Amino acid sequence: MSPLNSAHEAQLVTNDGEVIPDGWTLLADEDTTGVDGPYVLGFDRALRELDGLNGHYGVRINPGDDVRLLLPSIEKITLFEVAFPGYRDGRGYSTARILREAGYTGIIRAVGDVLRDQLFQMLRCGFDEFLVKDKDPAQAVEAAKSRFSVFYQGAADDKRPVWALRHAAEG
């Protein structure tokens, strides 16, 4: 993992700009002890154990993990933590979009090397929460939301591309 790009402490912020506490615990694959509160399973552990578990869980998705393998158990997954080990690795964007296009309505969280400059595209792909190192993460989300008013292509959000708006006005 590359060194994170900010000297600020990582804070969890929602797509509404609210800084919130993280109530989830990442459970190591070899950890057999129970934990209080909700926990996040690693991808391989989720593939092995999720069918036999009752309740709702989170799953950490790393680059290279095929999230489509978890779609049959999606109703048991309350949170997907999508890891961004470096700002140049964009596979997490595809993960979020795959989940939204499959109908997933739960929380998708970006973790790792999450930068202010990435928030706009993460919002368009369907992310709900961001563990971001920024002086003012709430302001960073608000700035990302207002960065552009029209778009050239569709995404997981409900924003219509400019060409569709133009053709609708002609009709």
PyMOL commands that set and color helices and strands:
alter all, ss='L'
color gray80, all
select helices_A, chain A and resi 43-52+67-76+91-101+116-125+137-145+162-170
alter helices_A, ss='H'
color red, helices_A
select strands_A, chain A and resi 10-14+19-20+25-27+39-42+57-61+77-84+107-112+129-133
alter strands_A, ss='S'
color yellow, strands_A
deselect
rebuild
show_as cartoon
